[in-house]
Amino acid sequence: MANGETPFISVIVPTLNRPGPLAECLAAMAAQDYPAKRFEVIVVDDESRCRLEEVVSSFRDRLDVRLLRQRRAGC
């Protein structure tokens, strides 16, 4: 960037019925050395049978993360 500022990015994480791998993914993003104030994480739940809110909310103190739910769009 011309002003030397680190770019702001959005990371989209699609998921379906995988709370364990989602937690691992979010933990890896929280551990990065990229400035936490320069990226957001948007988890898109494809109508999981399990509740993912608890997984996502456990990272809110370390990440700018939100959970969006959609009606089943995948296979």
N, C-alpha and C positions, 0 to 999 in steps of 0.2 A: 504494500500500500504506500502511496505517496507520502503520507504523514508518519509512516513508521509504526503505526498502531497495529497490533495483532488483529487479524480479521475476526469478525463475529460470525459464528457458524451455528447451524441447527443440525442436530443429529436425530434422524428418525429411526426408531427401533420398532419394526413390526413384530408382533408376537401372538401366539395362540397356545394356551394351555401349557406354558413352560415357565413356571415361576422360578425354578432353580437356575436355568440358564439366563433368565432375565436378570436375576440378582447378580450373577457373575458378570454379566455384561455391564450393568450399572456400576458395580464395584471397580471394574477395570477403567471405566470412564472417570470415576471419582478419583482414581489414583494417578491420572495423567498429570504431566507438568504444564499442560496448556492452561492458561489462566481461566479459572472457573467462571469468572464474570464475562468471559468472551464467548461462551457457548451455552446453548440450551439443548436439552434432551426431551424429545417428544416420543413417548411410548404409545403405539397405536395397537390396541387390543382388538383382535378380529373375533369378538364375541366368545371369549374363553368361558369354559364351564367353571373354572376356578377364579377366585377373586384375586386380582393383581394389585389392588390398591395398597394393601399392606406392604408388598414388596417395594412399590414405587415410593410410598411415603417414608419408608425407612432411609431413603437417600436424599430427602429434601433438605437436610441440613448440610449436605456436601455438594449437591448438584441443583441447578435450575432445571427441574424435571417435572413434567406433567403427564397425565394419563388421559388419552382420548379413547373412547370406545366407539366401535362402528358395528353395524349389522354385518354378519358374516359375508365377506367379500372374496375370501380365498376359496381354494378347492375343498 
